Amino acid sequence: MQCPKCASPMEPIELMSSLSQRCTQCKGLWLTMGENRLLKAEADRVDIGDAQVGEHYNHIDRIKCPVCFDRQLVRMVDAQQPHIWFESCSNCFGRFYDAGEFRDYADHTLRDFFLDLDAPERV
């Protein structure tokens, strides 16, 4: 599997029975359907990438599904934390999180409340 953001190889995340993948270069995450909830408690072990690198790649958001290939991923905003933008496949329901996004998603704090007040609209 290749990363939909930087085209580098993806590698399996060796945690529990996860089928998810991590990019070897940008450290973005491809989480299969429902694994965002299952791996949330392990976010620090799963999302090991640099959040600043992830922020750079966050602006590349017109990408294809690394599993379904021809499917354009849907650009999503987390309802609980609107400053978190991720991409999701409408066919296989996998999700792509840039480096640092999954850790942020898993750890909803007071800081996130203030980030959300100033979150730009995703267009």
Secondary structure, 3 states (H helix, E strand, C coil): CECCCCCCEEEECCCCCCCCEEECCCCCEEECCCHHHHCHHHHHHHCCCCHHHHHHHHCCCCCECCCCCCCECEEEECCCCCCCEEEECCCCCCEEECCCHHHHHHCCCHHHHHHHHCCCCCC
